[in-house]
């Protein structure tokens, strides 16, 4: 790949570099000279408004009121969410209790069948022993 070479004269190159330097320095001076003035959303300088202490306190109180309203709104939402979670947990508890009761009934029934089967088995063993003993 060949390097780019400008075939202009040295004087033309020097003049071009000087012009670029002059433009850059002019922009820097203009930026430094511009005062830092607050502007509104249309770019116009804002008027400086002096407020008395009562206005300042009223503004602070209003911001606190808005923050309290926001926090209350969050707390209301948390309360509603907790209520829904509680209702869901109560419903799940009821379902779990029904399952437990059904399992307990099934266990009691199975144990009763086991006891009845044990009695029949022992009776059959007794009867078989009596037959052998004759």
N, C-alpha and C positions, 0 to 999 in steps of 0.2 A: 504494500500500500504506500502510495506516495504522500509525503507531507504537503499540506497546503502552503503555497508560497504566494505572497502578494507582490506583484511586480511593480509597485508604485515607487516613486522616488522617495528618498529619505526625508526630504522636506515636506512632502505630502503626508507621510506617515506621522511626522512630528506635529504638523498642524492638526491632523485628526485627533491625535492623543491630547493635544492642548485643548481642543474644543470639548472633548469628553470630560476632561478634568475640570474645565470651567463650568460646564453644565452640572456636574456632580457637586462642586463646591457651592454653586449658587443655590441648589436645592437644599443643601445642608444648612446654609446661612438662613434661608427663608424659613425652614422648619424650626431652627433654633430661635429665630426672632418672633415667631408666632406665639402669642401669650396663651397660656392654658386657661381657657374660659369655658365654664360649663355651658353646654348647649342643650336645647330641647330636642325632641325627636325629629324636628324639621331642620335642624342644623343652625337655628338662630340662637344667639347668645341669650341665656336665661337672665332674668333680672334677679338681683340679689334681694331676697326678702328677709327682713329682720322680723323675728317673732319675739313677742314678749314671753316671759317665763310661764305665764298661765297657758299660753298656746302650746308651748313645748310640753308642759305637763299633760295637757289634754291630748296631745298627739301620742305621748307615751302610754297614757291610759287607754286610748283607742287601740293601740297595737296589742296591749295586754288583753283587752276585751276580745279582740279577734283571735288571739292565741288561745284564750280560755274557751271560746266557742268551738275552735278546731279540736281542742283536747276533749271537750264534751261530746262532740260528734264521734270521735274515735272511741270514747268510752261507751257510748250508746251502741256502736257497732260491735264492740267486744262483748257487751252484755247480750245482745241478740245472738251472736255466735255461740256464746256459752250456753244460752237457753236452748238453742237447737241441738248442741252437743249433748246436753243433759237429757233432752227428750229422746234423742237417738240411743243414748246409753240406757235409759229406762226401758225403752222398747226392746233392746237387746237383752237386758236383764230378764224381762218377762219371758222372752223366747227361751233363754237359757234355763229359767226356772221350769218351764213346761217340759223341756228336754230332760232335765234332771228328774222331774216327777215321773215321766214316762219310763226312764231307765230304771228308776227305783221299783216301779210296778213290775217291769219285766224281770228284774232280779228276784223280787219276792216270789213271782210266779214260777220262775225257774227253780228256785230253792224248794218251793212246795212240791213241784213235780219230782225233784231229786229225792226228797224225803219219802214221797209215796213210792217211788221206784225202789228205794232202799228197803222199805217195809215189805214190799212184794218179794224182793230178792231174799230177804231173811226168812220170810214165810216159805218160800220155795225150798230154801236150804233145809229148814226144819222138816218139811214134808219129805224131802229126799233122804234125810238122815233117819227118819222114822221108817222109811221103806227099807233101807239098808239094815237097819237094826233088827228087823224081823227075822 
